[in-house]
């Protein structure tokens, strides 16, 4: 769906997908242990790690030409405390 705006996934679809969590993890675990190819075992292992620990942070670097302006503002609470 490249190029399409991100749409919120309806809760009923999320709930349905989440209901398959246990069987999906068991299936991935089986593939990680007994997959027919190294590629399938690696893919299953990565999927398990991503679900268990989250995906690694992706550092992004960009080269920017020209001037960069940064504005910092200190926000105070209604009672004036910092």
BARO-939221 format. One line per field, with one value per atom (N, C-alpha, C, CB): x, y, z; chain; residue number from 1. Coordinates in pm, whole numbers. Glycine has a CB too. Example, Ala and Ser with C-alpha at 12.3 -4.5 7.8 and 13.67 -1.06 7.14 Angstrom:
BEGIN
c1 = [1319;1230;1320;1131;1285;1367;1290;1408]
c2 = [-569;-450;-330;-447;-225;-106;3;-60]
c3 = [780;780;780;905;708;714;787;572]
ch = [A;A;A;A;A;A;A;A]
i = [1;1;1;1;2;2;2;2]
//
This chain:
BEGIN
c1 = [81;0;85;-92;194;283;211;411;231;173;36;162;-27;-157;-138;-246;-225;-211;-238;-307;-171;-193;-333;-87;-405;-539;-538;-644;-620;-630;-694;-711;-634;-688;-804;-578;-920;-1036;-1005;-1158;-1061;-1034;-1071;-1108;-1178;-1217;-1114;-1352;-1046;-940;-818;-902;-785;-673;-701;-651;-821;-857;-849;-999;-899;-892;-748;-967;-664;-523;-454;-451;-483;-419;-462;-452;-581;-627;-541;-773;-465;-376;-233;-374;-210;-74;-8;-78;-74;-12;22;-103;-73;-46;61;-175;64;165;304;134;317;447;491;441;397;431;474;312;406;442;580;339;606;738;846;740;816;913;946;861;844;865;949;732;923;1002;1146;940;1163;1299;1377;1293;1309;1378;1395;1301;1291;1287;1267;1179;1280;1257;1345;1279;1294;1365;1486;1272;1485;1600;1652;1560;1776;1836;1763;1986;1721;1652;1520;1624;1446;1319;1344;1238;1450;1481;1524;1592;1604;1648;1528;1753;1441;1324;1234;1245;1212;1128;1193;1101;1323;1395;1386;1542;1403;1394;1253;1431;1152;1013;988;915;1039;1021;1091;1076;1214;1288;1218;1431;1169;1098;975;1059;902;781;812;695;919;954;1025;1038;1109;1194;1172;1337;1091;1071;1179;1071;1150;1248;1358;1180;1479;1588;1559;1722;1606;1589;1666;1635;1604;1668;1719;1570;1850;1907;1890;2056;1855;1838;1929;1690;2002;2088;2051;2240;2050;2018;2118;1872;2157;2245;2157;2349;2170;2088;2180;2005;2147;2225;2153;2244;2229;2170;2161;2033;2090;2082;1968;2063;1991;1888;1855;1934;1729;1687;1610;1601;1645;1578;1524;1674;1395;1332;1296;1207;1346;1314;1231;1443;1121;1037;1013;902;1019;993;846;1085;776;633;615;555;533;506;366;520;349;217;129;225;0;-96;-66;-235;-10;17;151;11;225;353;471;346;450;562;634;513;762;839;835;981]
c2 = [-119;0;125;0;122;238;355;205;472;591;626;576;533;561;615;434;706;759;650;878;662;566;583;582;473;477;399;420;442;373;237;457;134;-2;-15;-110;-60;-76;-173;-126;-145;-227;-372;-171;-401;-541;-619;-549;-554;-621;-642;-538;-541;-556;-671;-425;-676;-781;-918;-757;-930;-1057;-1099;-1047;-1006;-1037;-1079;-916;-1008;-1039;-1176;-932;-1222;-1353;-1467;-1375;-1438;-1537;-1528;-1520;-1446;-1424;-1553;-1325;-1629;-1749;-1850;-1812;-1879;-1977;-1926;-2010;-1796;-1739;-1752;-1592;-1723;-1736;-1882;-1680;-1974;-2116;-2160;-2201;-2111;-2144;-2091;-2088;-1964;-1905;-1981;-1757;-2022;-2099;-2231;-2123;-2297;-2423;-2403;-2485;-2295;-2266;-2233;-2148;-2156;-2121;-2246;-2026;-2346;-2470;-2567;-2539;-2581;-2691;-2648;-2785;-2519;-2472;-2543;-2322;-2559;-2634;-2559;-2666;-2427;-2351;-2257;-2270;-2220;-2125;-1992;-2105;-1950;-1822;-1822;-1793;-1932;-1936;-1935;-2061;-2001;-2001;-1863;-2104;-1794;-1658;-1564;-1607;-1571;-1484;-1506;-1507;-1632;-1662;-1613;-1813;-1629;-1583;-1431;-1627;-1361;-1214;-1171;-1156;-1238;-1205;-1225;-1290;-1332;-1358;-1251;-1497;-1217;-1115;-979;-1104;-944;-816;-810;-796;-920;-921;-922;-1041;-988;-996;-874;-1115;-814;-705;-574;-745;-575;-456;-447;-329;-372;-355;-260;-302;-281;-190;-49;-241;49;187;211;285;277;309;453;288;468;602;661;601;787;854;975;895;985;1101;1165;1062;1295;1369;1483;1423;1506;1619;1737;1587;1844;1962;2076;2000;2135;2249;2376;2246;2473;2599;2610;2615;2709;2741;2664;2892;2621;2554;2644;2411;2673;2755;2667;2877;2676;2600;2699;2498;2685;2772;2687;2843;2727;2657;2752;2611;2701;2782;2706;2818;2777;2716;2737;2777;2629;2636;2631;2521;2718;2724;2670;2868;2610;2563;2683;2464;2660;2767;2841;2712;2771;2834;2905;2732;2904;2974;2894;3094;2771;2686;2633;2569;2607;2551;2402;2600]
c3 = [0;0;0;118;-69;-74;-138;-151;-83;-140;-83;-285;-11;47;188;49;231;367;470;389;585;692;747;804;758;814;944;715;1037;1164;1142;1267;1200;1187;1283;1215;1234;1324;1437;1245;1554;1673;1654;1791;1578;1561;1481;1492;1387;1311;1400;1184;1480;1574;1669;1654;1722;1816;1751;1871;1629;1557;1534;1423;1489;1464;1594;1401;1703;1831;1883;1933;1843;1889;1833;1850;1730;1670;1724;1519;1824;1875;1922;1989;2005;2061;1952;2165;1865;1759;1664;1682;1640;1550;1610;1521;1739;1805;1806;1949;1833;1831;1691;1878;1589;1451;1417;1353;1453;1427;1502;1467;1625;1702;1635;1844;1582;1510;1386;1472;1314;1193;1232;1112;1341;1386;1423;1508;1479;1518;1401;1628;1319;1222;1078;1259;1049;913;812;904;691;587;532;473;547;495;603;367;587;681;676;650;557;542;621;394;618;692;842;653;888;1031;1078;1062;995;1028;1032;927;932;927;1047;797;1085;1200;1328;1209;1341;1460;1473;1456;1362;1364;1404;1225;1348;1382;1531;1299;1587;1731;1815;1767;1778;1852;1843;1800;1724;1706;1795;1559;1803;1884;2033;1848;2070;2212;2265;2235;2183;2230;2157;2219;2054;1972;1866;2059;1764;1656;1701;1527;1652;1688;1637;1631;1713;1671;1542;1782;1449;1322;1328;1203;1331;1329;1190;1370;1187;1059;1055;1036;949;930;797;935;798;676;661;680;542;515;476;403;551;527;486;652;375;329;372;174;415;457;607;396;650;792;858;812;982;1059;1178;1106;1198;1310;1407;1263;1535;1639;1740;1706;1774;1873;1993;1814;2110;2234;2320;2308;2371;2458;2586;2390;2694;2824;2856;2937;2879;2908;3060;2838;3112;3255;3280;3308;3398;3435;3470;3554;3483;3511;3640;3516;3740;3869;3873;3978;3763;3756;3800;3835;3851;3891;3768;3979;3784;3674;3678;3678]
ch = [A;A;A;A;A;A;A;A;A;A;A;A;A;A;A;A;A;A;A;A;A;A;A;A;A;A;A;A;A;A;A;A;A;A;A;A;A;A;A;A;A;A;A;A;A;A;A;A;A;A;A;A;A;A;A;A;A;A;A;A;A;A;A;A;A;A;A;A;A;A;A;A;A;A;A;A;A;A;A;A;A;A;A;A;A;A;A;A;A;A;A;A;A;A;A;A;A;A;A;A;A;A;A;A;A;A;A;A;A;A;A;A;A;A;A;A;A;A;A;A;A;A;A;A;A;A;A;A;A;A;A;A;A;A;A;A;A;A;A;A;A;A;A;A;A;A;A;A;A;A;A;A;A;A;A;A;A;A;A;A;A;A;A;A;A;A;A;A;A;A;A;A;A;A;A;A;A;A;A;A;A;A;A;A;A;A;A;A;A;A;A;A;A;A;A;A;A;A;A;A;A;A;A;A;A;A;A;A;A;A;A;A;A;A;A;A;A;A;A;A;A;A;A;A;A;A;A;A;A;A;A;A;A;A;A;A;A;A;A;A;A;A;A;A;A;A;A;A;A;A;A;A;A;A;A;A;A;A;A;A;A;A;A;A;A;A;A;A;A;A;A;A;A;A;A;A;A;A;A;A;A;A;A;A;A;A;A;A;A;A;A;A;A;A;A;A;A;A;A;A;A;A;A;A;A;A;A;A;A;A;A;A;A;A;A;A;A;A;A;A;A;A;A;A;A;A;A;A]
i = [1;1;1;1;2;2;2;2;3;3;3;3;4;4;4;4;5;5;5;5;6;6;6;6;7;7;7;7;8;8;8;8;9;9;9;9;10;10;10;10;11;11;11;11;12;12;12;12;13;13;13;13;14;14;14;14;15;15;15;15;16;16;16;16;17;17;17;17;18;18;18;18;19;19;19;19;20;20;20;20;21;21;21;21;22;22;22;22;23;23;23;23;24;24;24;24;25;25;25;25;26;26;26;26;27;27;27;27;28;28;28;28;29;29;29;29;30;30;30;30;31;31;31;31;32;32;32;32;33;33;33;33;34;34;34;34;35;35;35;35;36;36;36;36;37;37;37;37;38;38;38;38;39;39;39;39;40;40;40;40;41;41;41;41;42;42;42;42;43;43;43;43;44;44;44;44;45;45;45;45;46;46;46;46;47;47;47;47;48;48;48;48;49;49;49;49;50;50;50;50;51;51;51;51;52;52;52;52;53;53;53;53;54;54;54;54;55;55;55;55;56;56;56;56;57;57;57;57;58;58;58;58;59;59;59;59;60;60;60;60;61;61;61;61;62;62;62;62;63;63;63;63;64;64;64;64;65;65;65;65;66;66;66;66;67;67;67;67;68;68;68;68;69;69;69;69;70;70;70;70;71;71;71;71;72;72;72;72;73;73;73;73;74;74;74;74;75;75;75;75;76;76;76;76;77;77;77;77;78;78;78;78;79;79;79;79;80;80;80;80;81;81;81;81;82;82;82;82]
//
